[in-house]
Amino acid sequence: MSLPTKSTKYYLDRLAERESNARSYSRKLPVCIKEADNIYFTDVEGRRIIDCLSNAGTLALGHNHPVITGRLKQFIEDKTPFQTLDLSTVVKDNFMETLFSVLPPERRNDFKIQFCGPSGSDSVEAVIKLCKIATGRESVVGFHGGYHGMSQGSMALIGNLEGKEKLRGLMPYCHFLPFPQLYRPPLGIPGEAGVTAIVNYIENVLADPESGITKPACIIVECIQGEGGVNPAPISFLKQLRRICTEYDIPLVFDEIQAGLCRSGKFFSFQYADGVWPDAITISKAVGGGMPLACVLYHKKLDKWVPGCHAGTFRGNQLALALGTASLQFMLKERLWEQVASNGEYFMFLLKQFQNEVDFIGEVRGRGLMIGVEIVNRKAAPVMGVPAHWGELSALIQRKCIEHGLMIEKGGRFSCVLRFLPPLIITKPQIDEAMTVFKKAALVARNEITSPSKL
């Protein structure tokens, strides 16, 4: 039986009155959701909204997929316990077996798993602790534009300064390296030459006794930066980073929290770089089939910690493990990454067609169904030879999209990158539908905006 509902304004006013000032999505996406199915929301006023956010990439199979709802009903009928700490259960064993089956046979016996508190942030906290204990070192290295979470350790490793500037006492000994963006090369050197320059810089930092950076416990990187603006790492960069970490005996951590589990068009986003495997992988979001779950896969050479070194009350969330197993099995059976690669290529083709029709899209980029559209102001002064960021227009396009029935995210520097993270089951006709709304909303926003970009 459905609950009676009131207007969107009624619920948003109550939210503003009662919920923390830290709330974010409800400010830029002013809707109140009543129900959801497939890739669609329905709000309390009966409007249908295309979901191209999927809970920040969590809902790989969309809303109320029959594989998920069927397993949920079975879970309840079987009287399965909801929480079991890190005790052994049949549900957990099935999950581990399924997840480990995605590893190449020659690597399966080399890896172990740590279940964490139910957030990506805690998987990052766990891997930092793991690597520090295993190496006896304290420095940790991340990248400009990276995002790894909002807890004390993980937040210390993110590039974005807005939250960090107001919070003192974050994890010390964190260092940052330039990430090889191709559209806005950080060293001002375009193309592959810029990638090579960054690789040389990293190697020099590690070799230089005057670099000021002690040998790190690990280097952590997103193979596709998400919050940083959907920046795929060049394949050559990942191969060289793997080489450097091996030669300098530094554990290499790939953060697959958002880009993993078929989102990129591969099961793991690092698999675009053939032959490259990390020493540890952080996993969350889609791994729980829509429920909170996080874990770390890591090489057993790092398994130096002792019982209780990392724990969490909800690390044995049996519902998440059950639904995660069902979702993973569906992905593997359907080879979902192949469908994602095809539909992502189609989505990007349409976005690039639209880019050629307007003056405010600087670049369309991404892999699979993790896509970014950078909004630029060609009338403002260029930044290092590239059109200026236009965060104001990006925000207005996002607002017009939700008004016209499309939910998307924004991120990147100056929040000028519109981000598409649809459910991985989206079809080409549904992509066409989303594009129709996006184009209309973007053109309406462009016609309305009058203020120049604030750089």
SEKELUM-965289 format. One line per 4 residues: number of its first residue (from 1); their letters; for each residue x, y, z of C-alpha. Coordinates in nm, 2 decimals, decimal comma. Layout:
REM SEKELUM-965289
NUM> A> X:Y:Z  ...
***
This chain:
REM SEKELUM-965289
1> MSLP> 0,00:0,00:0,00  0,14:0,34:-0,11  0,19:0,61:0,15  -0,01:0,93:0,08
5> TKST> 0,21:1,21:-0,07  0,22:1,58:-0,08  0,40:1,83:-0,30  0,77:1,83:-0,38
9> KYYL> 0,80:2,17:-0,21  0,65:2,03:0,11  0,91:1,76:0,13  1,21:1,98:0,03
13> DRLA> 1,11:2,24:0,29  1,10:1,97:0,56  1,43:1,83:0,44  1,59:2,18:0,47
17> ERES> 1,45:2,22:0,81  1,56:1,89:0,95  1,86:1,76:0,77  2,22:1,86:0,81
21> NARS> 2,38:2,15:0,62  2,62:1,88:0,48  2,34:1,75:0,25  2,44:1,80:-0,11
25> YSRK> 2,24:1,61:-0,38  1,91:1,74:-0,26  2,02:2,10:-0,31  2,11:2,06:-0,68
29> LPVC> 1,85:1,80:-0,76  1,53:1,94:-0,60  1,30:1,64:-0,64  1,12:1,40:-0,40
33> IKEA> 1,12:1,04:-0,52  0,83:0,81:-0,47  0,91:0,50:-0,67  1,16:0,37:-0,92
37> DNIY> 1,18:0,10:-1,19  1,45:0,01:-1,45  1,63:0,34:-1,52  1,34:0,57:-1,42
41> FTDV> 1,23:0,75:-1,11  0,87:0,87:-1,05  0,85:1,17:-0,81  0,57:1,26:-0,57
45> EGRR> 0,40:1,47:-0,84  0,39:1,19:-1,09  0,68:1,31:-1,31  0,90:1,04:-1,47
49> IIDC> 1,28:1,11:-1,44  1,55:0,93:-1,64  1,82:0,83:-1,39  2,17:0,89:-1,53
53> LSNA> 2,32:0,90:-1,18  2,22:0,56:-1,04  2,31:0,66:-0,69  2,66:0,76:-0,79
57> GTLA> 2,71:0,44:-0,99  2,59:0,21:-0,72  2,28:0,07:-0,90  2,44:-0,12:-1,18
61> LGHN> 2,12:-0,31:-1,26  1,90:-0,01:-1,22  1,60:0,01:-0,99  1,42:-0,31:-0,87
65> HPVI> 1,57:-0,54:-1,13  1,40:-0,88:-1,12  1,74:-1,05:-1,04  1,77:-0,83:-0,73
69> TGRL> 1,41:-0,84:-0,62  1,39:-1,22:-0,67  1,70:-1,28:-0,46  1,56:-1,04:-0,19
73> KQFI> 1,24:-1,25:-0,16  1,44:-1,57:-0,14  1,67:-1,41:0,13  1,36:-1,34:0,34
77> EDKT> 1,20:-1,68:0,28  1,52:-1,86:0,38  1,53:-1,68:0,71  1,89:-1,57:0,64
81> PFQT> 2,05:-1,36:0,92  2,10:-1,00:0,83  2,43:-0,94:1,01  2,70:-1,18:1,11
85> LDLS> 3,02:-0,97:1,17  3,30:-1,17:1,01  3,16:-1,52:1,09  3,15:-1,78:0,82
89> TVVK> 2,82:-1,81:0,63  2,71:-1,99:0,31  2,61:-1,65:0,17  2,95:-1,50:0,23
93> DNFM> 3,13:-1,80:0,08  2,91:-1,78:-0,23  3,00:-1,41:-0,26  3,37:-1,47:-0,23
97> ETLF> 3,36:-1,75:-0,48  3,18:-1,54:-0,73  3,40:-1,23:-0,69  3,72:-1,43:-0,70
101> SVLP> 3,60:-1,60:-1,03  3,66:-1,27:-1,21  4,03:-1,28:-1,13  4,25:-1,46:-1,39
105> PERR> 4,31:-1,82:-1,28  4,68:-1,76:-1,24  4,61:-1,48:-0,99  4,33:-1,62:-0,78
109> NDFK> 4,55:-1,80:-0,53  4,76:-1,49:-0,48  4,48:-1,27:-0,36  4,29:-1,23:-0,03
113> IQFC> 3,98:-1,03:0,07  3,91:-0,79:0,36  3,55:-0,70:0,42  3,51:-0,34:0,55
117> GPSG> 3,26:-0,11:0,69  2,99:-0,05:0,43  3,14:0,24:0,24  3,41:0,30:-0,02
121> SDSV> 3,58:0,53:0,22  3,64:0,25:0,47  3,79:0,03:0,20  4,04:0,30:0,14
125> EAVI> 4,11:0,33:0,51  4,16:-0,04:0,52  4,40:-0,05:0,23  4,61:0,24:0,37
129> KLCK> 4,63:0,05:0,70  4,72:-0,27:0,52  5,00:-0,12:0,32  5,14:0,08:0,61
133> IATG> 5,16:-0,23:0,83  5,30:-0,45:0,55  5,58:-0,20:0,45  5,65:-0,03:0,78
137> RESV> 5,63:0,31:0,60  5,40:0,61:0,66  5,39:0,82:0,35  5,10:0,77:0,10
141> VGFH> 5,08:0,91:-0,25  4,77:1,01:-0,44  4,70:1,22:-0,75  4,57:1,57:-0,83
145> GGYH> 4,20:1,54:-0,90  4,17:1,21:-0,72  3,87:1,11:-0,50  3,88:0,83:-0,24
149> GMSQ> 3,62:0,92:0,03  3,53:1,15:0,31  3,68:0,99:0,62  4,00:1,12:0,78
153> GSMA> 4,25:0,91:0,59  4,06:0,89:0,26  3,98:1,26:0,26  4,34:1,34:0,31
157> LIGN> 4,41:1,18:-0,03  4,15:1,36:-0,23  4,24:1,65:-0,46  3,94:1,87:-0,40
161> LEGK> 4,02:2,14:-0,14  3,68:2,27:-0,05  3,61:2,03:0,24  3,98:1,99:0,34
165> EKLR> 4,04:2,36:0,40  3,79:2,37:0,68  3,90:2,04:0,85  4,22:2,02:1,05
169> GLMP> 4,42:1,71:1,15  4,37:1,50:0,84  4,61:1,20:0,80  4,97:1,33:0,76
173> YCHF> 5,24:1,23:0,51  5,01:1,25:0,21  5,17:1,36:-0,11  5,02:1,43:-0,46
177> LPFP> 5,14:1,38:-0,81  5,01:1,52:-1,14  4,75:1,31:-1,31  4,78:1,29:-1,69
181> QLYR> 4,47:1,46:-1,82  4,48:1,49:-2,19  4,23:1,78:-2,24  4,40:1,99:-1,98
185> PPLG> 4,75:1,86:-1,94  4,88:1,97:-1,60  5,24:2,04:-1,72  5,12:2,22:-2,03
189> IPGE> 5,26:1,95:-2,26  4,99:1,79:-2,48  4,95:1,43:-2,59  5,17:1,14:-2,52
193> AGVT> 5,47:1,37:-2,46  5,28:1,51:-2,16  5,22:1,16:-2,03  5,59:1,07:-2,06
197> AIVN> 5,68:1,39:-1,88  5,46:1,30:-1,58  5,60:0,95:-1,57  5,96:1,09:-1,57
201> YIEN> 5,86:1,34:-1,30  5,71:1,05:-1,08  6,02:0,84:-1,12  6,25:1,13:-1,04
205> VLAD> 6,05:1,21:-0,72  6,09:0,86:-0,60  6,46:0,84:-0,69  6,56:1,19:-0,58
209> PESG> 6,71:1,19:-0,22  6,61:1,56:-0,21  6,25:1,52:-0,32  6,12:1,56:0,04
213> ITKP> 5,90:1,26:0,00  5,99:0,94:0,19  5,94:0,61:0,03  5,56:0,56:0,04
217> ACII> 5,36:0,27:0,18  5,15:0,28:-0,13  5,05:0,48:-0,44  4,67:0,49:-0,49
221> VECI> 4,51:0,60:-0,82  4,17:0,59:-0,99  4,21:0,45:-1,34  3,92:0,67:-1,44
225> QGEG> 3,89:0,97:-1,21  3,53:1,02:-1,13  3,46:1,32:-0,90  3,77:1,48:-1,05
229> GVNP> 3,59:1,51:-1,39  3,58:1,17:-1,56  3,95:1,16:-1,66  4,06:0,82:-1,79
233> APIS> 4,42:0,74:-1,72  4,61:0,68:-2,05  4,70:0,31:-2,09  5,07:0,40:-2,13
237> FLKQ> 5,06:0,58:-1,80  4,91:0,28:-1,61  5,18:0,05:-1,76  5,46:0,28:-1,66
241> LRRI> 5,32:0,33:-1,31  5,30:-0,04:-1,26  5,66:-0,07:-1,38  5,78:0,20:-1,14
245> CTEY> 5,60:0,06:-0,84  5,74:-0,28:-0,91  6,10:-0,15:-0,95  6,07:0,06:-0,63
249> DIPL> 5,89:-0,20:-0,43  5,58:0,02:-0,37  5,24:-0,14:-0,34  5,01:-0,01:-0,62
253> VFDE> 4,65:0,04:-0,53  4,37:0,08:-0,79  4,06:0,25:-0,66  3,78:0,07:-0,85
257> IQAG> 3,50:0,19:-0,62  3,31:0,37:-0,89  3,48:0,26:-1,22  3,48:-0,11:-1,14
261> LCRS> 3,23:-0,39:-1,20  3,16:-0,33:-1,57  3,11:0,04:-1,55  3,40:0,12:-1,77
265> GKFF> 3,33:-0,14:-2,04  3,57:-0,39:-1,87  3,50:-0,57:-1,55  3,77:-0,36:-1,38
269> SFQY> 3,87:-0,03:-1,54  4,24:-0,11:-1,52  4,19:-0,40:-1,76  4,22:-0,16:-2,05
273> ADGV> 4,59:-0,18:-1,98  4,66:-0,54:-2,08  4,89:-0,72:-1,83  4,87:-0,46:-1,56
277> WPDA> 4,75:-0,58:-1,22  4,77:-0,39:-0,89  4,87:-0,51:-0,55  4,54:-0,41:-0,40
281> ITIS> 4,19:-0,31:-0,53  3,93:-0,11:-0,34  3,58:-0,21:-0,42  3,24:-0,08:-0,32
285> KAVG> 2,93:0,09:-0,47  2,79:-0,17:-0,73  2,94:-0,47:-0,55  2,65:-0,49:-0,30
289> GGMP> 2,37:-0,52:-0,56  2,23:-0,19:-0,44  2,31:-0,25:-0,07  2,60:-0,10:0,12
293> LACV> 2,91:-0,32:0,09  3,29:-0,26:0,06  3,59:-0,48:0,05  3,96:-0,49:-0,05
297> LYHK> 4,12:-0,75:-0,28  4,49:-0,76:-0,21  4,80:-0,97:-0,28  4,87:-1,20:0,00
301> KLDK> 5,22:-1,07:0,04  5,06:-0,77:0,21  4,87:-0,98:0,46  5,09:-0,88:0,76
305> WVPG> 4,82:-0,75:0,99  4,69:-0,93:1,29  4,33:-1,03:1,40  4,12:-0,72:1,46
309> CHAG> 4,35:-0,48:1,28  4,06:-0,37:1,07  3,70:-0,43:1,16  3,34:-0,30:1,13
313> TFRG> 3,01:-0,40:1,28  2,84:-0,42:0,94  3,12:-0,60:0,75  2,90:-0,91:0,75
317> NQLA> 2,60:-0,76:0,59  2,44:-1,08:0,46  2,17:-0,90:0,25  2,44:-0,70:0,07
321> LALG> 2,64:-1,01:0,01  2,34:-1,20:-0,12  2,23:-0,93:-0,36  2,59:-0,86:-0,45
325> TASL> 2,63:-1,22:-0,55  2,32:-1,21:-0,76  2,43:-0,90:-0,93  2,78:-1,03:-1,00
329> QFML> 2,64:-1,36:-1,14  2,42:-1,16:-1,37  2,71:-0,95:-1,49  2,92:-1,26:-1,56
333> KERL> 2,65:-1,46:-1,72  2,55:-1,17:-1,95  2,90:-1,05:-2,01  2,76:-0,71:-1,91
337> WEQV> 3,08:-0,52:-1,97  3,05:-0,59:-2,35  2,70:-0,44:-2,35  2,83:-0,14:-2,15
341> ASNG> 3,12:-0,09:-2,40  2,88:-0,09:-2,69  2,62:0,14:-2,54  2,88:0,37:-2,39
345> EYFM> 3,04:0,41:-2,74  2,69:0,49:-2,87  2,62:0,74:-2,60  2,95:0,92:-2,65
349> FLLK> 2,89:0,93:-3,03  2,56:1,11:-2,97  2,72:1,35:-2,72  3,01:1,43:-2,96
353> QFQN> 2,76:1,50:-3,24  2,59:1,75:-3,01  2,93:1,89:-2,92  2,98:1,98:-3,29
357> EVDF> 2,65:2,17:-3,29  2,72:2,40:-2,99  3,00:2,63:-2,86  3,00:2,53:-2,50
361> IGEV> 3,12:2,17:-2,49  3,50:2,15:-2,47  3,53:1,77:-2,46  3,33:1,45:-2,43
365> RGRG> 3,53:1,18:-2,26  3,51:0,86:-2,06  3,50:0,48:-2,09  3,19:0,27:-2,11
369> LMIG> 2,90:0,42:-1,92  3,12:0,66:-1,72  3,10:0,97:-1,93  3,19:1,33:-1,88
373> VEIV> 3,10:1,64:-2,08  3,32:1,94:-2,00  3,14:2,28:-2,03  3,36:2,57:-2,14
377> NRKA> 3,34:2,94:-2,20  3,51:3,02:-2,53  3,46:3,40:-2,47  3,66:3,40:-2,15
381> APVM> 4,04:3,40:-2,14  4,18:3,06:-2,21  4,35:2,86:-1,93  4,69:2,73:-2,04
385> GVPA> 4,57:2,74:-2,39  4,24:2,55:-2,33  3,89:2,72:-2,32  3,80:2,83:-1,97
389> HWGE> 3,59:2,62:-1,73  3,22:2,73:-1,72  3,09:2,60:-1,39  2,79:2,84:-1,39
393> LSAL> 2,66:2,70:-1,71  2,73:2,34:-1,60  2,52:2,40:-1,29  2,24:2,56:-1,49
397> IQRK> 2,23:2,27:-1,74  2,21:2,02:-1,45  1,92:2,21:-1,31  1,74:2,23:-1,64
401> CIEH> 1,80:1,86:-1,69  1,62:1,77:-1,37  1,34:2,01:-1,46  1,30:1,84:-1,79
405> GLMI> 1,32:1,48:-1,65  1,68:1,38:-1,65  1,91:1,33:-1,35  2,28:1,38:-1,40
409> EKGG> 2,58:1,47:-1,18  2,85:1,73:-1,22  3,21:1,74:-1,10  3,56:1,82:-1,20
413> RFSC> 3,75:2,14:-1,15  3,51:2,43:-1,09  3,23:2,18:-1,13  3,23:2,22:-1,50
417> VLRF> 3,20:1,86:-1,60  2,85:1,70:-1,65  2,87:1,34:-1,56  2,66:1,05:-1,69
421> LPPL> 2,65:0,73:-1,48  2,33:0,55:-1,59  2,24:0,20:-1,49  2,45:-0,05:-1,69
425> IITK> 2,13:-0,20:-1,83  2,04:0,11:-2,02  1,94:0,04:-2,38  2,01:0,24:-2,70
429> PQID> 1,65:0,37:-2,72  1,67:0,49:-2,36  2,00:0,66:-2,44  1,82:0,83:-2,73
433> EAMT> 1,55:0,94:-2,48  1,81:1,08:-2,24  1,99:1,26:-2,52  1,67:1,43:-2,63
437> VFKK> 1,62:1,57:-2,28  1,98:1,66:-2,24  2,00:1,86:-2,56  1,69:2,05:-2,49
441> AALV> 1,79:2,13:-2,14  2,14:2,24:-2,24  2,02:2,47:-2,51  1,76:2,63:-2,28
445> ARNE> 2,03:2,68:-2,02  2,27:2,83:-2,27  2,01:3,08:-2,39  1,93:3,18:-2,03
449> ITSP> 2,28:3,24:-1,89  2,43:3,58:-1,90  2,71:3,60:-1,65  3,07:3,53:-1,75
453> SKL> 3,25:3,24:-1,59  3,42:3,30:-1,25  3,76:3,15:-1,27
***
